[in-house]
Amino acid sequence: MEKKYQSEALMVSHQSAESLFRLGEISESEMREFDEMCLVHEPEEKYNAEPSAELEHRQSPLTLSLGN
């Protein structure tokens, strides 16, 4: 998955932090803070237990072929 940054300046900051992290100069928790600050976070899709109206009215291909 490609990283998306808030801005070009934050991209440079994040890449610098990644280098420091690989060298052991910043901790994992500090790196997480850079992730939170610099990366665009997509909202998580929530599972919807209720079927949409479109799905409720569709018949399966097997049902259609049997004429039900």
N, CA, C and O atoms as a GROMACS GRO file, in nm:
protein
  272
    1MET      N    1   0.083  -0.116   0.000
    1MET     CA    2   0.000   0.000   0.000
    1MET      C    3   0.089   0.124   0.000
    1MET      O    4   0.180   0.136   0.082
    2GLU      N    5   0.061   0.214  -0.092
    2GLU     CA    6   0.139   0.336  -0.105
    2GLU      C    7   0.101   0.435   0.006
    2GLU      O    8  -0.017   0.453   0.037
    3LYS      N    9   0.202   0.498   0.063
    3LYS     CA   10   0.177   0.596   0.168
    3LYS      C   11   0.130   0.726   0.105
    3LYS      O   12   0.181   0.768   0.001
    4LYS      N   13   0.032   0.789   0.169
    4LYS     CA   14  -0.016   0.920   0.126
    4LYS      C   15   0.016   1.017   0.238
    4LYS      O   16  -0.012   0.991   0.355
    5TYR      N   17   0.074   1.130   0.200
    5TYR     CA   18   0.118   1.227   0.299
    5TYR      C   19   0.026   1.348   0.302
    5TYR      O   20  -0.037   1.382   0.202
    6GLN      N   21   0.019   1.413   0.419
    6GLN     CA   22  -0.062   1.534   0.436
    6GLN      C   23  -0.012   1.646   0.345
    6GLN      O   24  -0.091   1.723   0.291
    7SER      N   25   0.121   1.656   0.328
    7SER     CA   26   0.180   1.760   0.245
    7SER      C   27   0.321   1.716   0.205
    7SER      O   28   0.373   1.617   0.257
    8GLU      N   29   0.381   1.789   0.114
    8GLU     CA   30   0.518   1.756   0.072
    8GLU      C   31   0.616   1.776   0.187
    8GLU      O   32   0.709   1.696   0.204
    9ALA      N   33   0.596   1.881   0.266
    9ALA     CA   34   0.685   1.907   0.380
    9ALA      C   35   0.677   1.793   0.482
    9ALA      O   36   0.779   1.750   0.536
   10LEU      N   37   0.555   1.743   0.507
   10LEU     CA   38   0.539   1.632   0.601
   10LEU      C   39   0.594   1.502   0.544
   10LEU      O   40   0.638   1.416   0.619
   11MET      N   41   0.593   1.488   0.412
   11MET     CA   42   0.654   1.370   0.349
   11MET      C   43   0.804   1.368   0.378
   11MET      O   44   0.859   1.264   0.415
   12VAL      N   45   0.870   1.483   0.362
   12VAL     CA   46   1.014   1.492   0.388
   12VAL      C   47   1.043   1.464   0.535
   12VAL      O   48   1.137   1.393   0.568
   13SER      N   49   0.961   1.521   0.625
   13SER     CA   50   0.979   1.498   0.768
   13SER      C   51   0.964   1.350   0.802
   13SER      O   52   1.042   1.294   0.879
   14HIS      N   53   0.862   1.287   0.744
   14HIS     CA   54   0.836   1.145   0.772
   14HIS      C   55   0.949   1.057   0.720
   14HIS      O   56   0.992   0.964   0.788
   15GLN      N   57   0.997   1.088   0.601
   15GLN     CA   58   1.107   1.009   0.544
   15GLN      C   59   1.233   1.023   0.629
   15GLN      O   60   1.307   0.927   0.647
   16SER      N   61   1.257   1.143   0.681
   16SER     CA   62   1.372   1.164   0.771
   16SER      C   63   1.354   1.083   0.899
   16SER      O   64   1.449   1.022   0.948
   17ALA      N   65   1.233   1.084   0.952
   17ALA     CA   66   1.205   1.007   1.074
   17ALA      C   67   1.223   0.858   1.048
   17ALA      O   68   1.274   0.787   1.135
   18GLU      N   69   1.182   0.810   0.931
   18GLU     CA   70   1.201   0.668   0.898
   18GLU      C   71   1.350   0.632   0.897
   18GLU      O   72   1.388   0.526   0.946
   19SER      N   73   1.431   0.721   0.843
   19SER     CA   74   1.576   0.697   0.842
   19SER      C   75   1.630   0.691   0.984
   19SER      O   76   1.709   0.603   1.017
   20LEU      N   77   1.588   0.785   1.067
   20LEU     CA   78   1.632   0.786   1.207
   20LEU      C   79   1.585   0.660   1.280
   20LEU      O   80   1.657   0.606   1.363
   21PHE      N   81   1.464   0.615   1.250
   21PHE     CA   82   1.411   0.493   1.312
   21PHE      C   83   1.494   0.372   1.273
   21PHE      O   84   1.529   0.290   1.358
   22ARG      N   85   1.526   0.361   1.144
   22ARG     CA   86   1.610   0.248   1.098
   22ARG      C   87   1.747   0.250   1.164
   22ARG      O   88   1.806   0.144   1.186
   23LEU      N   89   1.799   0.368   1.195
   23LEU     CA   90   1.930   0.380   1.260
   23LEU      C   91   1.921   0.362   1.412
   23LEU      O   92   2.023   0.358   1.480
   24GLY      N   93   1.799   0.351   1.463
   24GLY     CA   94   1.780   0.331   1.606
   24GLY      C   95   1.785   0.460   1.686
   24GLY      O   96   1.802   0.456   1.808
   25GLU      N   97   1.772   0.573   1.620
   25GLU     CA   98   1.781   0.703   1.687
   25GLU      C   99   1.648   0.750   1.744
   25GLU      O  100   1.646   0.835   1.833
   26ILE      N  101   1.537   0.696   1.694
   26ILE     CA  102   1.407   0.726   1.753
   26ILE      C  103   1.335   0.594   1.779
   26ILE      O  104   1.360   0.494   1.712
   27SER      N  105   1.246   0.596   1.876
   27SER     CA  106   1.176   0.474   1.918
   27SER      C  107   1.057   0.445   1.827
   27SER      O  108   1.017   0.526   1.744
   28GLU      N  109   1.003   0.325   1.845
   28GLU     CA  110   0.886   0.284   1.768
   28GLU      C  111   0.766   0.375   1.799
   28GLU      O  112   0.690   0.410   1.709
   29SER      N  113   0.750   0.411   1.926
   29SER     CA  114   0.638   0.499   1.961
   29SER      C  115   0.656   0.638   1.899
   29SER      O  116   0.557   0.700   1.860
   30GLU      N  117   0.778   0.689   1.890
   30GLU     CA  118   0.802   0.816   1.823
   30GLU      C  119   0.772   0.805   1.674
   30GLU      O  120   0.719   0.899   1.613
   31MET      N  121   0.805   0.691   1.614
   31MET     CA  122   0.777   0.671   1.472
   31MET      C  123   0.626   0.668   1.449
   31MET      O  124   0.578   0.721   1.349
   32ARG      N  125   0.552   0.606   1.541
   32ARG     CA  126   0.406   0.604   1.530
   32ARG      C  127   0.349   0.746   1.535
   32ARG      O  128   0.251   0.776   1.467
   33GLU      N  129   0.410   0.831   1.617
   33GLU     CA  130   0.365   0.970   1.624
   33GLU      C  131   0.387   1.040   1.490
   33GLU      O  132   0.302   1.118   1.446
   34PHE      N  133   0.500   1.014   1.425
   34PHE     CA  134   0.524   1.071   1.292
   34PHE      C  135   0.422   1.017   1.192
   34PHE      O  136   0.372   1.092   1.108
   35ASP      N  137   0.391   0.888   1.201
   35ASP     CA  138   0.289   0.830   1.112
   35ASP      C  139   0.157   0.904   1.130
   35ASP      O  140   0.093   0.943   1.032
   36GLU      N  141   0.117   0.923   1.255
   36GLU     CA  142  -0.010   0.988   1.286
   36GLU      C  143  -0.013   1.132   1.234
   36GLU      O  144  -0.114   1.178   1.182
   37MET      N  145   0.098   1.202   1.248
   37MET     CA  146   0.105   1.343   1.212
   37MET      C  147   0.118   1.364   1.060
   37MET      O  148   0.062   1.460   1.007
   38CYS      N  149   0.191   1.278   0.992
   38CYS     CA  150   0.230   1.303   0.854
   38CYS      C  151   0.147   1.231   0.748
   38CYS      O  152   0.133   1.280   0.637
   39LEU      N  153   0.092   1.116   0.782
   39LEU     CA  154   0.022   1.034   0.683
   39LEU      C  155  -0.127   1.066   0.679
   39LEU      O  156  -0.188   1.102   0.780
   40VAL      N  157  -0.185   1.052   0.560
   40VAL     CA  158  -0.330   1.064   0.543
   40VAL      C  159  -0.389   0.932   0.589
   40VAL      O  160  -0.346   0.825   0.545
   41HIS      N  161  -0.486   0.939   0.675
   41HIS     CA  162  -0.549   0.818   0.728
   41HIS      C  163  -0.688   0.804   0.668
   41HIS      O  164  -0.775   0.889   0.688
   42GLU      N  165  -0.708   0.696   0.593
   42GLU     CA  166  -0.838   0.666   0.532
   42GLU      C  167  -0.931   0.615   0.641
   42GLU      O  168  -0.889   0.536   0.726
   43PRO      N  169  -1.056   0.659   0.641
   43PRO     CA  170  -1.150   0.606   0.740
   43PRO      C  171  -1.170   0.457   0.717
   43PRO      O  172  -1.178   0.410   0.604
   44GLU      N  173  -1.177   0.384   0.827
   44GLU     CA  174  -1.198   0.239   0.816
   44GLU      C  175  -1.342   0.211   0.775
   44GLU      O  176  -1.435   0.277   0.821
   45GLU      N  177  -1.358   0.113   0.686
   45GLU     CA  178  -1.493   0.073   0.648
   45GLU      C  179  -1.551  -0.011   0.760
   45GLU      O  180  -1.488  -0.105   0.809
   46LYS      N  181  -1.670   0.024   0.799
   46LYS     CA  182  -1.737  -0.050   0.905
   46LYS      C  183  -1.828  -0.154   0.843
   46LYS      O  184  -1.891  -0.129   0.740
   47TYR      N  185  -1.834  -0.269   0.904
   47TYR     CA  186  -1.919  -0.377   0.857
   47TYR      C  187  -2.064  -0.342   0.887
   47TYR      O  188  -2.099  -0.308   1.000
   48ASN      N  189  -2.148  -0.349   0.786
   48ASN     CA  190  -2.289  -0.321   0.802
   48ASN      C  191  -2.364  -0.454   0.795
   48ASN      O  192  -2.367  -0.518   0.690
   49ALA      N  193  -2.423  -0.494   0.905
   49ALA     CA  194  -2.490  -0.624   0.910
   49ALA      C  195  -2.621  -0.626   0.833
   49ALA      O  196  -2.671  -0.733   0.799
   50GLU      N  197  -2.678  -0.507   0.806
   50GLU     CA  198  -2.805  -0.503   0.733
   50GLU      C  199  -2.778  -0.495   0.584
   50GLU      O  200  -2.704  -0.408   0.538
   51PRO      N  201  -2.839  -0.585   0.506
   51PRO     CA  202  -2.818  -0.580   0.360
   51PRO      C  203  -2.882  -0.455   0.300
   51PRO      O  204  -2.984  -0.407   0.348
   52SER      N  205  -2.821  -0.406   0.196
   52SER     CA  206  -2.879  -0.289   0.129
   52SER      C  207  -3.006  -0.331   0.057
   52SER      O  208  -3.028  -0.449   0.030
   53ALA      N  209  -3.090  -0.232   0.026
   53ALA     CA  210  -3.217  -0.259  -0.043
   53ALA      C  211  -3.191  -0.326  -0.178
   53ALA      O  212  -3.268  -0.412  -0.220
   54GLU      N  213  -3.083  -0.285  -0.245
   54GLU     CA  214  -3.050  -0.343  -0.376
   54GLU      C  215  -3.023  -0.493  -0.364
   54GLU      O  216  -3.068  -0.571  -0.447
   55LEU      N  217  -2.950  -0.532  -0.261
   55LEU     CA  218  -2.918  -0.674  -0.243
   55LEU      C  219  -3.040  -0.755  -0.201
   55LEU      O  220  -3.052  -0.871  -0.239
   56GLU      N  221  -3.131  -0.695  -0.125
   56GLU     CA  222  -3.250  -0.767  -0.080
   56GLU      C  223  -3.339  -0.807  -0.197
   56GLU      O  224  -3.402  -0.913  -0.193
   57HIS      N  225  -3.344  -0.726  -0.301
   57HIS     CA  226  -3.434  -0.750  -0.412
   57HIS      C  227  -3.372  -0.829  -0.526
   57HIS      O  228  -3.442  -0.865  -0.621
   58ARG      N  229  -3.245  -0.855  -0.519
   58ARG     CA  230  -3.182  -0.933  -0.627
   58ARG      C  231  -3.200  -1.082  -0.598
   58ARG      O  232  -3.195  -1.125  -0.483
   59GLN      N  233  -3.220  -1.158  -0.703
   59GLN     CA  234  -3.229  -1.302  -0.689
   59GLN      C  235  -3.098  -1.363  -0.736
   59GLN      O  236  -3.028  -1.307  -0.820
   60SER      N  237  -3.066  -1.477  -0.680
   60SER     CA  238  -2.944  -1.545  -0.723
   60SER      C  239  -2.965  -1.599  -0.865
   60SER      O  240  -3.078  -1.627  -0.903
   61PRO      N  241  -2.858  -1.615  -0.943
   61PRO     CA  242  -2.871  -1.669  -1.080
   61PRO      C  243  -2.938  -1.806  -1.083
   61PRO      O  244  -3.011  -1.836  -1.177
   62LEU      N  245  -2.913  -1.890  -0.982
   62LEU     CA  246  -2.972  -2.022  -0.978
   62LEU      C  247  -3.125  -2.010  -0.965
   62LEU      O  248  -3.197  -2.082  -1.034
   63THR      N  249  -3.173  -1.924  -0.881
   63THR     CA  250  -3.317  -1.904  -0.864
   63THR      C  251  -3.379  -1.853  -0.994
   63THR      O  252  -3.487  -1.897  -1.034
   64LEU      N  253  -3.312  -1.762  -1.060
   64LEU     CA  254  -3.363  -1.708  -1.186
   64LEU      C  255  -3.372  -1.818  -1.292
   64LEU      O  256  -3.469  -1.822  -1.368
   65SER      N  257  -3.271  -1.906  -1.300
   65SER     CA  258  -3.271  -2.009  -1.403
   65SER      C  259  -3.378  -2.116  -1.379
   65SER      O  260  -3.420  -2.183  -1.473
   66LEU      N  261  -3.420  -2.132  -1.255
   66LEU     CA  262  -3.523  -2.230  -1.223
   66LEU      C  263  -3.663  -2.174  -1.236
   66LEU      O  264  -3.761  -2.248  -1.226
   67GLY      N  265  -3.672  -2.043  -1.257
   67GLY     CA  266  -3.802  -1.981  -1.277
   67GLY      C  267  -3.874  -1.952  -1.147
   67GLY      O  268  -3.995  -1.929  -1.150
   68ASN      N  269  -3.809  -1.953  -1.036
   68ASN     CA  270  -3.871  -1.923  -0.907
   68ASN      C  271  -3.882  -1.777  -0.883
   68ASN      O  272  -3.932  -1.735  -0.779
   0.00000   0.00000   0.00000
